[in-house]
Amino acid sequence: MTDARVVYVGKKPSFSYVKAVMMAMKDGERLVRLQARGQAIGRAVDVAEICRRRHGIIASMLPEKVTIVDIKTDSVELEDADGRTKTVSSMYIELLGEGEMAEEE
């Protein structure tokens, strides 16, 4: 894996994570990794597509071009509250922002 700013995707609304990507890229980190496990994987895919298409007011402030440069899937073993081990799927999506960022109004 490369040195990328990591945004952990969970249960919040998608645009919360789009804003986190935008803030990371505004801080100069043009390579951002979305990381999700289990049911949050679908939301991570949605966030990546919103950023890539620059859809919405927040995403329109992203760099001129946002591309998905890498996608990795994996599984992790977690221990639940009862002490049992279960396997959970995980996904990493790396986004690269290229070009100038739009100015806030």
TORROTOR-304842 format. One record per residue (C-alpha): x, y, z; chain; residue number from 1. Coordinates in nm, 2 decimals. Layout:
N
@c1:X	c2:Y	c3:Z	dovex:A	mimar:NUM
...
//
This chain:
105
@c1:0.00	c2:0.00	c3:0.00	dovex:A	mimar:1
@c1:0.11	c2:0.36	c3:-0.07	dovex:A	mimar:2
@c1:0.13	c2:0.65	c3:0.17	dovex:A	mimar:3
@c1:-0.23	c2:0.78	c3:0.15	dovex:A	mimar:4
@c1:-0.45	c2:0.97	c3:0.39	dovex:A	mimar:5
@c1:-0.70	c2:0.71	c3:0.52	dovex:A	mimar:6
@c1:-1.07	c2:0.79	c3:0.56	dovex:A	mimar:7
@c1:-1.25	c2:0.51	c3:0.75	dovex:A	mimar:8
@c1:-1.61	c2:0.47	c3:0.62	dovex:A	mimar:9
@c1:-1.87	c2:0.36	c3:0.87	dovex:A	mimar:10
@c1:-2.24	c2:0.44	c3:0.94	dovex:A	mimar:11
@c1:-2.25	c2:0.81	c3:0.88	dovex:A	mimar:12
@c1:-2.42	c2:0.96	c3:0.56	dovex:A	mimar:13
@c1:-2.21	c2:0.93	c3:0.25	dovex:A	mimar:14
@c1:-2.15	c2:1.31	c3:0.22	dovex:A	mimar:15
@c1:-1.98	c2:1.31	c3:0.56	dovex:A	mimar:16
@c1:-1.70	c2:1.10	c3:0.40	dovex:A	mimar:17
@c1:-1.70	c2:1.30	c3:0.08	dovex:A	mimar:18
@c1:-1.63	c2:1.61	c3:0.29	dovex:A	mimar:19
@c1:-1.35	c2:1.42	c3:0.47	dovex:A	mimar:20
@c1:-1.20	c2:1.34	c3:0.13	dovex:A	mimar:21
@c1:-1.24	c2:1.70	c3:0.02	dovex:A	mimar:22
@c1:-1.07	c2:1.83	c3:0.34	dovex:A	mimar:23
@c1:-0.78	c2:1.58	c3:0.30	dovex:A	mimar:24
@c1:-0.72	c2:1.69	c3:-0.06	dovex:A	mimar:25
@c1:-0.75	c2:2.06	c3:0.04	dovex:A	mimar:26
@c1:-0.48	c2:2.00	c3:0.30	dovex:A	mimar:27
@c1:-0.25	c2:1.88	c3:0.01	dovex:A	mimar:28
@c1:-0.31	c2:1.50	c3:0.04	dovex:A	mimar:29
@c1:-0.41	c2:1.42	c3:-0.32	dovex:A	mimar:30
@c1:-0.40	c2:1.04	c3:-0.26	dovex:A	mimar:31
@c1:-0.68	c2:0.93	c3:-0.03	dovex:A	mimar:32
@c1:-0.77	c2:0.58	c3:0.07	dovex:A	mimar:33
@c1:-1.13	c2:0.49	c3:0.16	dovex:A	mimar:34
@c1:-1.13	c2:0.19	c3:0.40	dovex:A	mimar:35
@c1:-1.45	c2:0.00	c3:0.50	dovex:A	mimar:36
@c1:-1.55	c2:-0.33	c3:0.65	dovex:A	mimar:37
@c1:-1.87	c2:-0.53	c3:0.63	dovex:A	mimar:38
@c1:-2.19	c2:-0.34	c3:0.56	dovex:A	mimar:39
@c1:-2.00	c2:-0.01	c3:0.51	dovex:A	mimar:40
@c1:-1.84	c2:-0.14	c3:0.19	dovex:A	mimar:41
@c1:-2.14	c2:-0.03	c3:-0.02	dovex:A	mimar:42
@c1:-2.12	c2:0.32	c3:0.13	dovex:A	mimar:43
@c1:-1.75	c2:0.34	c3:0.05	dovex:A	mimar:44
@c1:-1.82	c2:0.25	c3:-0.32	dovex:A	mimar:45
@c1:-2.09	c2:0.52	c3:-0.32	dovex:A	mimar:46
@c1:-1.84	c2:0.78	c3:-0.17	dovex:A	mimar:47
@c1:-1.58	c2:0.69	c3:-0.43	dovex:A	mimar:48
@c1:-1.83	c2:0.73	c3:-0.72	dovex:A	mimar:49
@c1:-1.96	c2:1.06	c3:-0.58	dovex:A	mimar:50
@c1:-1.60	c2:1.19	c3:-0.56	dovex:A	mimar:51
@c1:-1.51	c2:1.06	c3:-0.90	dovex:A	mimar:52
@c1:-1.82	c2:1.22	c3:-1.07	dovex:A	mimar:53
@c1:-1.79	c2:1.53	c3:-0.85	dovex:A	mimar:54
@c1:-2.16	c2:1.51	c3:-0.78	dovex:A	mimar:55
@c1:-2.31	c2:1.75	c3:-0.53	dovex:A	mimar:56
@c1:-2.21	c2:2.08	c3:-0.38	dovex:A	mimar:57
@c1:-1.93	c2:1.94	c3:-0.15	dovex:A	mimar:58
@c1:-1.79	c2:1.71	c3:-0.42	dovex:A	mimar:59
@c1:-1.78	c2:2.00	c3:-0.67	dovex:A	mimar:60
@c1:-1.51	c2:2.15	c3:-0.46	dovex:A	mimar:61
@c1:-1.28	c2:1.85	c3:-0.52	dovex:A	mimar:62
@c1:-0.99	c2:1.87	c3:-0.77	dovex:A	mimar:63
@c1:-1.08	c2:1.89	c3:-1.15	dovex:A	mimar:64
@c1:-1.02	c2:1.52	c3:-1.19	dovex:A	mimar:65
@c1:-1.06	c2:1.25	c3:-0.93	dovex:A	mimar:66
@c1:-0.97	c2:0.89	c3:-1.04	dovex:A	mimar:67
@c1:-0.99	c2:0.56	c3:-0.87	dovex:A	mimar:68
@c1:-0.63	c2:0.43	c3:-0.88	dovex:A	mimar:69
@c1:-0.66	c2:0.11	c3:-0.68	dovex:A	mimar:70
@c1:-0.92	c2:-0.12	c3:-0.53	dovex:A	mimar:71
@c1:-0.83	c2:-0.40	c3:-0.29	dovex:A	mimar:72
@c1:-1.05	c2:-0.65	c3:-0.11	dovex:A	mimar:73
@c1:-0.96	c2:-0.86	c3:0.19	dovex:A	mimar:74
@c1:-1.11	c2:-1.03	c3:0.49	dovex:A	mimar:75
@c1:-1.03	c2:-0.98	c3:0.85	dovex:A	mimar:76
@c1:-1.10	c2:-1.20	c3:1.15	dovex:A	mimar:77
@c1:-1.27	c2:-1.02	c3:1.44	dovex:A	mimar:78
@c1:-1.37	c2:-1.14	c3:1.78	dovex:A	mimar:79
@c1:-1.73	c2:-1.06	c3:1.88	dovex:A	mimar:80
@c1:-1.85	c2:-0.98	c3:2.24	dovex:A	mimar:81
@c1:-1.91	c2:-1.35	c3:2.30	dovex:A	mimar:82
@c1:-1.55	c2:-1.43	c3:2.22	dovex:A	mimar:83
@c1:-1.63	c2:-1.60	c3:1.89	dovex:A	mimar:84
@c1:-1.42	c2:-1.52	c3:1.59	dovex:A	mimar:85
@c1:-1.59	c2:-1.42	c3:1.27	dovex:A	mimar:86
@c1:-1.46	c2:-1.33	c3:0.93	dovex:A	mimar:87
@c1:-1.56	c2:-0.98	c3:0.79	dovex:A	mimar:88
@c1:-1.49	c2:-0.86	c3:0.43	dovex:A	mimar:89
@c1:-1.29	c2:-0.53	c3:0.39	dovex:A	mimar:90
@c1:-1.22	c2:-0.30	c3:0.10	dovex:A	mimar:91
@c1:-0.97	c2:-0.03	c3:0.02	dovex:A	mimar:92
@c1:-1.04	c2:0.23	c3:-0.25	dovex:A	mimar:93
@c1:-0.76	c2:0.47	c3:-0.34	dovex:A	mimar:94
@c1:-0.86	c2:0.80	c3:-0.50	dovex:A	mimar:95
@c1:-0.62	c2:1.04	c3:-0.67	dovex:A	mimar:96
@c1:-0.71	c2:1.41	c3:-0.71	dovex:A	mimar:97
@c1:-0.55	c2:1.59	c3:-1.00	dovex:A	mimar:98
@c1:-0.57	c2:1.96	c3:-1.10	dovex:A	mimar:99
@c1:-0.68	c2:2.27	c3:-0.92	dovex:A	mimar:100
@c1:-0.94	c2:2.26	c3:-0.64	dovex:A	mimar:101
@c1:-1.25	c2:2.48	c3:-0.69	dovex:A	mimar:102
@c1:-1.27	c2:2.78	c3:-0.46	dovex:A	mimar:103
@c1:-1.53	c2:2.79	c3:-0.18	dovex:A	mimar:104
@c1:-1.80	c2:3.05	c3:-0.24	dovex:A	mimar:105
//
